[in-house]
Amino acid sequence: MSIKKMIARRIKSRRRKKSCSSCDRNLQPSSQATLVAADQAQAARRKRSRARFARVARRLAGRSRRQRSFAREVEKALTPLLSAKEATVERVAERMGLSRQTLHRKLQAEETNFTALLKEKRQKLAVRYLSRDKAPIKEVAWRLGFSSPEAFSRAFKSWTGSSPGRYRSLST
């Protein structure tokens, strides 16, 4: 049943209740009992509907948690490989005990890919290292697996719009 139909039913039932509540005093005891039974039946239906919607919501929330957790697992497997300059799809898949194709397929199901995860992880870590650590930019570039400090500077500037040195001076 669609939500629109449920809302329409709810409005109709409330209108009926309003029109009958003014004439409840004039009703016979048997018709009042019928109304009470109808109200109880309606309350039971509402309770079942709420339970059904809660189950659907929990199922959907569980799906999104599972999806996010796989991307997090990939990020966790990726992080130690950055400084060793081994952050490749093959190495991460091997570390997770999957084939490269399976890793790609699971990431694709989450509407992401390895390159996007690698870039995002490098961005997060670069911002963290530059704002919290006092390590030289050369060391930060090495930790993130860049081939040179210049490559890191170009990438960082494309991410944030400022150079790593300027970002560090502004963040402290």
C-alpha positions as CSV (number, residue, x, y, z in Angstrom):
1,M,0.0,0.0,0.0
2,S,1.4,3.4,-0.9
3,I,2.0,6.1,1.6
4,K,-0.6,8.4,-0.1
5,K,-3.3,5.7,0.3
6,M,-2.3,5.2,3.9
7,I,-2.6,9.0,4.6
8,A,-5.9,9.2,2.8
9,R,-7.3,6.3,4.9
10,R,-6.0,8.0,8.0
11,I,-7.7,11.3,7.2
12,K,-11.0,9.5,6.4
13,S,-10.9,7.6,9.6
14,R,-10.3,10.8,11.6
15,R,-13.1,12.5,9.9
16,R,-15.4,9.6,10.7
17,K,-14.3,9.7,14.3
18,K,-15.0,13.5,14.5
19,S,-18.4,13.1,13.1
20,C,-19.3,10.2,15.4
21,S,-17.8,11.6,18.5
22,S,-20.5,14.3,18.7
23,C,-23.2,11.7,18.4
24,D,-21.7,9.1,20.8
25,R,-24.0,10.2,23.6
26,N,-27.0,9.3,21.4
27,L,-25.7,5.9,20.4
28,Q,-27.0,2.7,21.9
29,P,-24.6,0.7,24.1
30,S,-24.2,-2.0,21.5
31,S,-23.2,0.5,18.8
32,Q,-20.7,2.1,21.3
33,A,-19.2,-1.4,21.8
34,T,-18.9,-1.8,18.0
35,L,-17.0,1.6,17.8
36,V,-14.7,0.6,20.6
37,A,-14.0,-2.8,18.9
38,A,-13.4,-0.9,15.6
39,D,-11.0,1.5,17.4
40,Q,-9.1,-1.4,18.9
41,A,-8.8,-3.2,15.6
42,Q,-7.5,0.0,14.0
43,A,-5.0,0.5,16.8
44,A,-3.8,-3.1,16.2
45,R,-3.4,-2.4,12.5
46,R,-1.4,0.7,13.2
47,K,0.8,-1.2,15.6
48,R,1.5,-3.9,12.9
49,S,2.2,-1.2,10.3
50,R,4.7,0.6,12.6
51,A,6.4,-2.7,13.3
52,R,6.6,-3.5,9.6
53,F,8.0,0.0,8.8
54,A,10.5,-0.4,11.6
55,R,11.7,-3.8,10.2
56,V,12.1,-2.2,6.7
57,A,14.0,0.7,8.2
58,R,16.3,-1.6,10.2
59,R,17.0,-3.7,7.1
60,L,17.8,-0.7,5.0
61,A,20.1,0.7,7.7
62,G,21.8,-2.6,7.9
63,R,22.5,-2.6,4.2
64,S,24.1,0.8,4.3
65,R,26.2,-0.2,7.3
66,R,27.5,-3.3,5.5
67,Q,28.3,-1.2,2.4
68,R,30.2,1.4,4.3
69,S,32.1,-1.2,6.3
70,F,33.6,-2.8,3.2
71,A,34.9,0.6,2.0
72,R,36.3,1.1,5.5
73,E,38.0,-2.3,5.4
74,V,39.6,-1.3,2.1
75,E,40.8,1.9,3.6
76,K,42.2,0.1,6.7
77,A,44.1,-2.3,4.4
78,L,45.3,0.6,2.3
79,T,46.7,2.8,5.0
80,P,49.8,0.8,6.0
81,L,50.7,0.4,2.3
82,L,50.9,4.1,1.6
83,S,54.3,4.8,3.1
84,A,55.7,1.6,1.5
85,K,54.5,2.9,-1.9
86,E,52.7,-0.4,-2.4
87,A,49.2,1.1,-2.4
88,T,47.9,-0.8,-5.5
89,V,44.7,-2.6,-6.1
90,E,46.6,-5.9,-6.3
91,R,48.3,-5.5,-3.0
92,V,45.2,-4.4,-1.2
93,A,43.2,-7.2,-2.7
94,E,45.9,-9.7,-1.7
95,R,46.0,-8.2,1.8
96,M,42.2,-8.7,2.1
97,G,42.3,-12.2,0.6
98,L,40.3,-11.2,-2.4
99,S,40.9,-11.2,-6.1
100,R,41.3,-7.8,-7.8
101,Q,38.0,-8.3,-9.7
102,T,36.1,-9.1,-6.5
103,L,37.5,-6.0,-4.9
104,H,36.4,-3.9,-7.9
105,R,33.0,-5.5,-8.0
106,K,32.3,-4.9,-4.3
107,L,33.5,-1.3,-4.5
108,Q,31.4,-0.8,-7.6
109,A,28.3,-2.1,-5.7
110,E,28.9,0.8,-3.2
111,E,29.2,3.2,-6.1
112,T,32.9,3.9,-5.5
113,N,36.2,2.7,-6.8
114,F,39.8,2.1,-5.6
115,T,41.2,5.3,-7.1
116,A,38.6,7.4,-5.3
117,L,39.2,5.7,-2.0
118,L,43.0,6.1,-2.4
119,K,42.6,9.8,-3.2
120,E,40.2,10.4,-0.4
121,K,42.4,8.6,2.1
122,R,45.5,10.6,1.0
123,Q,43.5,13.9,1.3
124,K,42.4,13.1,4.8
125,L,45.8,12.0,6.0
126,A,47.5,15.0,4.3
127,V,45.3,17.4,6.1
128,R,45.7,15.6,9.4
129,Y,49.5,15.4,9.1
130,L,49.9,19.0,8.1
131,S,47.6,20.4,10.8
132,R,48.8,18.2,13.7
133,D,52.3,17.1,13.0
134,K,55.4,19.2,12.7
135,A,57.0,16.8,10.3
136,P,58.6,18.3,7.2
137,I,56.5,18.3,4.0
138,K,59.0,15.9,2.4
139,E,58.2,13.3,5.2
140,V,54.5,13.9,4.8
141,A,54.8,13.2,1.0
142,W,56.8,10.0,1.8
143,R,54.2,8.8,4.3
144,L,51.4,9.3,1.8
145,G,53.3,7.3,-0.9
146,F,54.0,10.2,-3.3
147,S,57.0,9.9,-5.6
148,S,58.3,13.3,-4.7
149,P,57.4,16.3,-2.5
150,E,56.6,18.2,-5.7
151,A,54.1,15.6,-6.7
152,F,52.5,15.9,-3.3
153,S,52.5,19.7,-3.4
154,R,50.7,19.6,-6.8
155,A,48.1,17.1,-5.6
156,F,47.6,19.0,-2.3
157,K,47.1,22.2,-4.1
158,S,44.5,20.6,-6.4
159,W,42.6,19.3,-3.4
160,T,42.7,22.4,-1.2
161,G,43.6,25.3,-3.4
162,S,46.7,26.2,-1.4
163,S,50.2,24.8,-1.0
164,P,51.1,22.5,1.9
165,G,53.3,25.1,3.5
166,R,50.7,27.8,3.3
167,Y,48.0,25.4,4.6
168,R,50.2,24.5,7.6
169,S,50.9,28.1,8.4
170,L,47.2,29.0,8.3
171,S,46.1,26.0,10.4
172,T,48.5,26.7,13.3
